[in-house]
């Protein structure tokens, strides 16, 4: 079972809601507001999966997904409104 989640997103209310839901479900959850902060948190938190808001303030979200998956081997769930990608 995946037990450690890193939530990345610029919207504090979305981050707080995700942290609350996953924490109540028994997961250990860390959260950060932007991609550079996420990169510095990776070594410390060692997440099993990343849940990321599509609206990142500091980096293109698709680029961030590819980088996290291919460079660090971390599965990513991208949350967003645009289903075209």
Backbone as XML, in Angstrom:
<?xml version="1.0"?>
<chain id="A" units="angstrom">
  <residue number="1" name="UNK">
    <atom name="N" x="0.834" y="-1.186" z="0.000"/>
    <atom name="CA" x="0.000" y="0.000" z="0.000"/>
    <atom name="C" x="0.875" y="1.245" z="0.000"/>
  </residue>
  <residue number="2" name="UNK">
    <atom name="N" x="0.461" y="2.227" z="-0.765"/>
    <atom name="CA" x="1.144" y="3.509" z="-0.764"/>
    <atom name="C" x="0.796" y="4.214" z="0.532"/>
  </residue>
  <residue number="3" name="UNK">
    <atom name="N" x="1.813" y="4.608" z="1.272"/>
    <atom name="CA" x="1.493" y="5.227" z="2.553"/>
    <atom name="C" x="2.020" y="6.639" z="2.715"/>
  </residue>
  <residue number="4" name="UNK">
    <atom name="N" x="2.823" y="7.123" z="1.775"/>
    <atom name="CA" x="3.362" y="8.477" z="1.892"/>
    <atom name="C" x="3.037" y="9.241" z="0.612"/>
  </residue>
  <residue number="5" name="UNK">
    <atom name="N" x="2.354" y="10.378" z="0.777"/>
    <atom name="CA" x="1.895" y="11.177" z="-0.357"/>
    <atom name="C" x="2.458" y="12.585" z="-0.241"/>
  </residue>
  <residue number="6" name="UNK">
    <atom name="N" x="2.893" y="13.134" z="-1.379"/>
    <atom name="CA" x="3.287" y="14.540" z="-1.446"/>
    <atom name="C" x="2.264" y="15.255" z="-2.314"/>
  </residue>
  <residue number="7" name="UNK">
    <atom name="N" x="1.621" y="16.262" z="-1.751"/>
    <atom name="CA" x="0.644" y="17.066" z="-2.475"/>
    <atom name="C" x="1.318" y="18.378" z="-2.870"/>
  </residue>
  <residue number="8" name="UNK">
    <atom name="N" x="1.247" y="18.702" z="-4.179"/>
    <atom name="CA" x="1.828" y="19.940" z="-4.690"/>
    <atom name="C" x="0.714" y="20.769" z="-5.309"/>
  </residue>
  <residue number="9" name="UNK">
    <atom name="N" x="0.580" y="22.001" z="-4.872"/>
    <atom name="CA" x="-0.440" y="22.849" z="-5.483"/>
    <atom name="C" x="-0.413" y="24.264" z="-4.969"/>
  </residue>
  <residue number="10" name="UNK">
    <atom name="N" x="-0.777" y="25.175" z="-5.843"/>
    <atom name="CA" x="-0.776" y="26.574" z="-5.477"/>
    <atom name="C" x="-2.013" y="27.014" z="-4.717"/>
  </residue>
  <residue number="11" name="UNK">
    <atom name="N" x="-3.089" y="26.255" z="-4.809"/>
    <atom name="CA" x="-4.346" y="26.614" z="-4.144"/>
    <atom name="C" x="-4.358" y="26.029" z="-2.732"/>
  </residue>
  <residue number="12" name="UNK">
    <atom name="N" x="-4.212" y="26.873" z="-1.712"/>
    <atom name="CA" x="-4.136" y="26.374" z="-0.332"/>
    <atom name="C" x="-5.380" y="25.595" z="0.106"/>
  </residue>
  <residue number="13" name="UNK">
    <atom name="N" x="-6.552" y="26.001" z="-0.347"/>
    <atom name="CA" x="-7.767" y="25.283" z="0.072"/>
    <atom name="C" x="-7.805" y="23.882" z="-0.520"/>
  </residue>
  <residue number="14" name="UNK">
    <atom name="N" x="-7.376" y="23.717" z="-1.771"/>
    <atom name="CA" x="-7.313" y="22.387" z="-2.366"/>
    <atom name="C" x="-6.286" y="21.529" z="-1.647"/>
  </residue>
  <residue number="15" name="UNK">
    <atom name="N" x="-5.107" y="22.093" z="-1.385"/>
    <atom name="CA" x="-4.072" y="21.341" z="-0.662"/>
    <atom name="C" x="-4.576" y="20.895" z="0.700"/>
  </residue>
  <residue number="16" name="UNK">
    <atom name="N" x="-5.186" y="21.801" z="1.437"/>
    <atom name="CA" x="-5.689" y="21.462" z="2.774"/>
    <atom name="C" x="-6.751" y="20.376" z="2.720"/>
  </residue>
  <residue number="17" name="UNK">
    <atom name="N" x="-7.620" y="20.444" z="1.736"/>
    <atom name="CA" x="-8.666" y="19.421" z="1.582"/>
    <atom name="C" x="-8.049" y="18.056" z="1.275"/>
  </residue>
  <residue number="18" name="UNK">
    <atom name="N" x="-7.084" y="18.026" z="0.366"/>
    <atom name="CA" x="-6.422" y="16.763" z="0.034"/>
    <atom name="C" x="-5.672" y="16.199" z="1.232"/>
  </residue>
  <residue number="19" name="UNK">
    <atom name="N" x="-4.954" y="17.047" z="1.940"/>
    <atom name="CA" x="-4.234" y="16.592" z="3.129"/>
    <atom name="C" x="-5.209" y="16.012" z="4.144"/>
  </residue>
  <residue number="20" name="UNK">
    <atom name="N" x="-6.301" y="16.681" z="4.363"/>
    <atom name="CA" x="-7.300" y="16.223" z="5.325"/>
    <atom name="C" x="-7.878" y="14.861" z="4.937"/>
  </residue>
  <residue number="21" name="UNK">
    <atom name="N" x="-8.290" y="14.733" z="3.691"/>
    <atom name="CA" x="-8.906" y="13.480" z="3.224"/>
    <atom name="C" x="-7.925" y="12.322" z="3.311"/>
  </residue>
  <residue number="22" name="UNK">
    <atom name="N" x="-6.707" y="12.517" z="2.817"/>
    <atom name="CA" x="-5.740" y="11.425" z="2.823"/>
    <atom name="C" x="-5.231" y="11.106" z="4.225"/>
  </residue>
  <residue number="23" name="UNK">
    <atom name="N" x="-5.091" y="12.110" z="5.061"/>
    <atom name="CA" x="-4.682" y="11.867" z="6.451"/>
    <atom name="C" x="-5.740" y="11.051" z="7.191"/>
  </residue>
  <residue number="24" name="UNK">
    <atom name="N" x="-6.994" y="11.412" z="6.999"/>
    <atom name="CA" x="-8.078" y="10.664" z="7.635"/>
    <atom name="C" x="-8.132" y="9.217" z="7.152"/>
  </residue>
  <residue number="25" name="UNK">
    <atom name="N" x="-7.667" y="8.981" z="5.943"/>
    <atom name="CA" x="-7.638" y="7.628" z="5.389"/>
    <atom name="C" x="-6.414" y="6.849" z="5.845"/>
  </residue>
  <residue number="26" name="UNK">
    <atom name="N" x="-5.538" y="7.481" z="6.634"/>
    <atom name="CA" x="-4.397" y="6.775" z="7.195"/>
    <atom name="C" x="-3.070" y="6.983" z="6.492"/>
  </residue>
  <residue number="27" name="UNK">
    <atom name="N" x="-3.030" y="7.853" z="5.508"/>
    <atom name="CA" x="-1.790" y="8.130" z="4.793"/>
    <atom name="C" x="-0.983" y="9.205" z="5.514"/>
  </residue>
  <residue number="28" name="UNK">
    <atom name="N" x="0.332" y="9.180" z="5.312"/>
    <atom name="CA" x="1.194" y="10.256" z="5.764"/>
    <atom name="C" x="1.287" y="11.234" z="4.605"/>
  </residue>
  <residue number="29" name="UNK">
    <atom name="N" x="0.935" y="12.497" z="4.844"/>
    <atom name="CA" x="0.838" y="13.465" z="3.759"/>
    <atom name="C" x="1.684" y="14.693" z="4.061"/>
  </residue>
  <residue number="30" name="UNK">
    <atom name="N" x="2.518" y="15.061" z="3.081"/>
    <atom name="CA" x="3.245" y="16.321" z="3.120"/>
    <atom name="C" x="2.677" y="17.184" z="2.005"/>
  </residue>
  <residue number="31" name="UNK">
    <atom name="N" x="2.751" y="18.489" z="2.166"/>
    <atom name="CA" x="2.268" y="19.351" z="1.096"/>
    <atom name="C" x="3.152" y="20.567" z="0.939"/>
  </residue>
  <residue number="32" name="UNK">
    <atom name="N" x="3.265" y="20.996" z="-0.313"/>
    <atom name="CA" x="4.058" y="22.167" z="-0.659"/>
    <atom name="C" x="3.277" y="22.990" z="-1.684"/>
  </residue>
  <residue number="33" name="UNK">
    <atom name="N" x="3.633" y="24.262" z="-1.797"/>
    <atom name="CA" x="2.866" y="25.147" z="-2.669"/>
    <atom name="C" x="3.399" y="25.254" z="-4.094"/>
  </residue>
  <residue number="34" name="UNK">
    <atom name="N" x="4.666" y="24.883" z="-4.323"/>
    <atom name="CA" x="5.196" y="25.008" z="-5.681"/>
    <atom name="C" x="6.244" y="23.932" z="-5.974"/>
  </residue>
  <residue number="35" name="UNK">
    <atom name="N" x="6.640" y="23.882" z="-7.235"/>
    <atom name="CA" x="7.536" y="22.821" z="-7.683"/>
    <atom name="C" x="8.937" y="22.898" z="-7.081"/>
  </residue>
  <residue number="36" name="UNK">
    <atom name="N" x="9.581" y="24.070" z="-7.025"/>
    <atom name="CA" x="10.907" y="24.110" z="-6.398"/>
    <atom name="C" x="10.888" y="23.614" z="-4.949"/>
  </residue>
  <residue number="37" name="UNK">
    <atom name="N" x="9.847" y="23.965" z="-4.228"/>
    <atom name="CA" x="9.702" y="23.489" z="-2.851"/>
    <atom name="C" x="9.528" y="21.968" z="-2.825"/>
  </residue>
  <residue number="38" name="UNK">
    <atom name="N" x="8.812" y="21.446" z="-3.813"/>
    <atom name="CA" x="8.610" y="19.994" z="-3.901"/>
    <atom name="C" x="9.931" y="19.272" z="-4.118"/>
  </residue>
  <residue number="39" name="UNK">
    <atom name="N" x="10.771" y="19.820" z="-4.988"/>
    <atom name="CA" x="12.061" y="19.188" z="-5.252"/>
    <atom name="C" x="12.914" y="19.114" z="-3.994"/>
  </residue>
  <residue number="40" name="UNK">
    <atom name="N" x="12.888" y="20.160" z="-3.198"/>
    <atom name="CA" x="13.679" y="20.132" z="-1.966"/>
    <atom name="C" x="13.050" y="19.213" z="-0.919"/>
  </residue>
  <residue number="41" name="UNK">
    <atom name="N" x="11.765" y="18.952" z="-1.018"/>
    <atom name="CA" x="11.058" y="18.098" z="-0.058"/>
    <atom name="C" x="11.180" y="16.606" z="-0.405"/>
  </residue>
  <residue number="42" name="UNK">
    <atom name="N" x="11.537" y="16.283" z="-1.641"/>
    <atom name="CA" x="11.585" y="14.885" z="-2.079"/>
    <atom name="C" x="12.504" y="14.019" z="-1.233"/>
  </residue>
  <residue number="43" name="UNK">
    <atom name="N" x="13.713" y="14.492" z="-0.966"/>
    <atom name="CA" x="14.654" y="13.698" z="-0.179"/>
    <atom name="C" x="14.159" y="13.489" z="1.241"/>
  </residue>
  <residue number="44" name="UNK">
    <atom name="N" x="13.551" y="14.513" z="1.794"/>
    <atom name="CA" x="13.068" y="14.439" z="3.171"/>
    <atom name="C" x="11.835" y="13.541" z="3.302"/>
  </residue>
  <residue number="45" name="UNK">
    <atom name="N" x="10.881" y="13.712" z="2.416"/>
    <atom name="CA" x="9.607" y="12.999" z="2.590"/>
    <atom name="C" x="9.568" y="11.634" z="1.904"/>
  </residue>
  <residue number="46" name="UNK">
    <atom name="N" x="10.373" y="11.447" z="0.858"/>
    <atom name="CA" x="10.414" y="10.189" z="0.109"/>
    <atom name="C" x="9.000" y="9.654" z="-0.176"/>
  </residue>
  <residue number="47" name="UNK">
    <atom name="N" x="8.220" y="10.427" z="-0.960"/>
    <atom name="CA" x="6.835" y="10.019" z="-1.211"/>
    <atom name="C" x="6.745" y="8.796" z="-2.119"/>
  </residue>
  <residue number="48" name="UNK">
    <atom name="N" x="5.675" y="8.034" z="-1.926"/>
    <atom name="CA" x="5.383" y="6.899" z="-2.802"/>
    <atom name="C" x="4.622" y="7.355" z="-4.036"/>
  </residue>
  <residue number="49" name="UNK">
    <atom name="N" x="3.928" y="8.491" z="-3.909"/>
    <atom name="CA" x="3.153" y="9.047" z="-5.008"/>
    <atom name="C" x="3.022" y="10.551" z="-4.791"/>
  </residue>
  <residue number="50" name="UNK">
    <atom name="N" x="2.893" y="11.279" z="-5.892"/>
    <atom name="CA" x="2.683" y="12.725" z="-5.844"/>
    <atom name="C" x="1.304" y="13.013" z="-6.421"/>
  </residue>
  <residue number="51" name="UNK">
    <atom name="N" x="0.566" y="13.875" z="-5.741"/>
    <atom name="CA" x="-0.693" y="14.376" z="-6.263"/>
    <atom name="C" x="-0.487" y="15.859" z="-6.483"/>
  </residue>
  <residue number="52" name="UNK">
    <atom name="N" x="-0.649" y="16.277" z="-7.739"/>
    <atom name="CA" x="-0.264" y="17.636" z="-8.097"/>
    <atom name="C" x="-1.401" y="18.355" z="-8.802"/>
  </residue>
  <residue number="53" name="UNK">
    <atom name="N" x="-1.617" y="19.597" z="-8.408"/>
    <atom name="CA" x="-2.588" y="20.474" z="-9.056"/>
    <atom name="C" x="-2.019" y="20.915" z="-10.392"/>
  </residue>
  <residue number="54" name="UNK">
    <atom name="N" x="-2.864" y="20.948" z="-11.398"/>
    <atom name="CA" x="-2.416" y="21.348" z="-12.730"/>
    <atom name="C" x="-1.965" y="22.809" z="-12.767"/>
  </residue>
  <residue number="55" name="UNK">
    <atom name="N" x="-2.494" y="23.631" z="-11.894"/>
    <atom name="CA" x="-2.172" y="25.065" z="-11.887"/>
    <atom name="C" x="-1.013" y="25.357" z="-10.942"/>
  </residue>
  <residue number="56" name="UNK">
    <atom name="N" x="0.184" y="24.984" z="-11.366"/>
    <atom name="CA" x="1.372" y="25.272" z="-10.570"/>
    <atom name="C" x="1.840" y="26.695" z="-10.842"/>
  </residue>
  <residue number="57" name="UNK">
    <atom name="N" x="2.223" y="27.410" z="-9.789"/>
    <atom name="CA" x="2.661" y="28.785" z="-10.005"/>
    <atom name="C" x="4.058" y="28.909" z="-10.609"/>
  </residue>
  <residue number="58" name="UNK">
    <atom name="N" x="4.870" y="27.871" z="-10.529"/>
    <atom name="CA" x="6.275" y="28.040" z="-10.883"/>
    <atom name="C" x="6.783" y="27.163" z="-12.034"/>
  </residue>
  <residue number="59" name="UNK">
    <atom name="N" x="5.952" y="26.252" z="-12.549"/>
    <atom name="CA" x="6.422" y="25.355" z="-13.606"/>
    <atom name="C" x="5.232" y="24.783" z="-14.351"/>
  </residue>
  <residue number="60" name="UNK">
    <atom name="N" x="5.436" y="24.473" z="-15.613"/>
    <atom name="CA" x="4.405" y="23.806" z="-16.392"/>
    <atom name="C" x="4.116" y="22.443" z="-15.758"/>
  </residue>
  <residue number="61" name="UNK">
    <atom name="N" x="2.859" y="22.157" z="-15.499"/>
    <atom name="CA" x="2.504" y="20.952" z="-14.758"/>
    <atom name="C" x="2.837" y="19.659" z="-15.515"/>
  </residue>
  <residue number="62" name="UNK">
    <atom name="N" x="2.669" y="19.647" z="-16.824"/>
    <atom name="CA" x="3.003" y="18.443" z="-17.588"/>
    <atom name="C" x="4.509" y="18.189" z="-17.554"/>
  </residue>
  <residue number="63" name="UNK">
    <atom name="N" x="5.273" y="19.234" z="-17.668"/>
    <atom name="CA" x="6.728" y="19.128" z="-17.580"/>
    <atom name="C" x="7.133" y="18.596" z="-16.199"/>
  </residue>
  <residue number="64" name="UNK">
    <atom name="N" x="6.490" y="19.094" z="-15.161"/>
    <atom name="CA" x="6.777" y="18.636" z="-13.798"/>
    <atom name="C" x="6.419" y="17.158" z="-13.637"/>
  </residue>
  <residue number="65" name="UNK">
    <atom name="N" x="5.298" y="16.728" z="-14.202"/>
    <atom name="CA" x="4.904" y="15.310" z="-14.133"/>
    <atom name="C" x="5.971" y="14.414" z="-14.757"/>
  </residue>
  <residue number="66" name="UNK">
    <atom name="N" x="6.385" y="14.769" z="-15.973"/>
    <atom name="CA" x="7.397" y="13.973" z="-16.653"/>
    <atom name="C" x="8.698" y="13.933" z="-15.858"/>
  </residue>
  <residue number="67" name="UNK">
    <atom name="N" x="9.097" y="15.066" z="-15.334"/>
    <atom name="CA" x="10.346" y="15.120" z="-14.573"/>
    <atom name="C" x="10.270" y="14.257" z="-13.315"/>
  </residue>
  <residue number="68" name="UNK">
    <atom name="N" x="9.177" y="14.372" z="-12.578"/>
    <atom name="CA" x="9.032" y="13.568" z="-11.355"/>
    <atom name="C" x="9.024" y="12.076" z="-11.670"/>
  </residue>
  <residue number="69" name="UNK">
    <atom name="N" x="8.319" y="11.705" z="-12.728"/>
    <atom name="CA" x="8.215" y="10.291" z="-13.049"/>
    <atom name="C" x="9.515" y="9.736" z="-13.639"/>
  </residue>
  <residue number="70" name="UNK">
    <atom name="N" x="10.050" y="10.402" z="-14.642"/>
    <atom name="CA" x="11.211" y="9.852" z="-15.340"/>
    <atom name="C" x="12.534" y="10.096" z="-14.607"/>
  </residue>
  <residue number="71" name="UNK">
    <atom name="N" x="12.665" y="11.179" z="-13.882"/>
    <atom name="CA" x="13.920" y="11.448" z="-13.171"/>
    <atom name="C" x="13.960" y="10.827" z="-11.783"/>
  </residue>
  <residue number="72" name="UNK">
    <atom name="N" x="12.788" y="10.758" z="-11.132"/>
    <atom name="CA" x="12.757" y="10.278" z="-9.756"/>
    <atom name="C" x="11.985" y="8.977" z="-9.579"/>
  </residue>
  <residue number="73" name="UNK">
    <atom name="N" x="11.296" y="8.519" z="-10.621"/>
    <atom name="CA" x="10.546" y="7.273" z="-10.543"/>
    <atom name="C" x="9.311" y="7.339" z="-9.658"/>
  </residue>
  <residue number="74" name="UNK">
    <atom name="N" x="8.771" y="8.534" z="-9.484"/>
    <atom name="CA" x="7.613" y="8.706" z="-8.610"/>
    <atom name="C" x="6.354" y="8.827" z="-9.467"/>
  </residue>
  <residue number="75" name="UNK">
    <atom name="N" x="5.357" y="7.974" z="-9.219"/>
    <atom name="CA" x="4.084" y="8.118" z="-9.945"/>
    <atom name="C" x="3.416" y="9.440" z="-9.569"/>
  </residue>
  <residue number="76" name="UNK">
    <atom name="N" x="2.742" y="10.048" z="-10.546"/>
    <atom name="CA" x="2.113" y="11.347" z="-10.349"/>
    <atom name="C" x="0.650" y="11.289" z="-10.789"/>
  </residue>
  <residue number="77" name="UNK">
    <atom name="N" x="-0.223" y="11.822" z="-9.959"/>
    <atom name="CA" x="-1.612" y="12.040" z="-10.330"/>
    <atom name="C" x="-1.754" y="13.543" z="-10.510"/>
  </residue>
  <residue number="78" name="UNK">
    <atom name="N" x="-2.174" y="13.941" z="-11.714"/>
    <atom name="CA" x="-2.329" y="15.354" z="-12.029"/>
    <atom name="C" x="-3.804" y="15.711" z="-11.972"/>
  </residue>
  <residue number="79" name="UNK">
    <atom name="N" x="-4.137" y="16.658" z="-11.101"/>
    <atom name="CA" x="-5.518" y="17.110" z="-10.952"/>
    <atom name="C" x="-5.710" y="18.375" z="-11.785"/>
  </residue>
  <residue number="80" name="UNK">
    <atom name="N" x="-6.770" y="18.396" z="-12.571"/>
    <atom name="CA" x="-7.032" y="19.584" z="-13.358"/>
    <atom name="C" x="-8.376" y="19.529" z="-14.035"/>
  </residue>
  <residue number="81" name="UNK">
    <atom name="N" x="-8.702" y="20.607" z="-14.688"/>
    <atom name="CA" x="-9.985" y="20.726" z="-15.351"/>
    <atom name="C" x="-9.903" y="20.392" z="-16.830"/>
  </residue>
  <residue number="82" name="UNK">
    <atom name="N" x="-8.730" y="20.429" z="-17.423"/>
    <atom name="CA" x="-8.578" y="20.214" z="-18.855"/>
    <atom name="C" x="-8.283" y="18.736" z="-19.129"/>
  </residue>
  <residue number="83" name="UNK">
    <atom name="N" x="-9.207" y="18.063" z="-19.767"/>
    <atom name="CA" x="-9.040" y="16.632" z="-20.041"/>
    <atom name="C" x="-8.325" y="16.365" z="-21.356"/>
  </residue>
  <residue number="84" name="UNK">
    <atom name="N" x="-7.869" y="17.396" z="-22.052"/>
    <atom name="CA" x="-7.251" y="17.200" z="-23.349"/>
    <atom name="C" x="-5.868" y="16.573" z="-23.281"/>
  </residue>
  <residue number="85" name="UNK">
    <atom name="N" x="-5.170" y="16.696" z="-22.134"/>
    <atom name="CA" x="-3.817" y="16.137" z="-22.045"/>
    <atom name="C" x="-3.862" y="14.892" z="-21.204"/>
  </residue>
</chain>
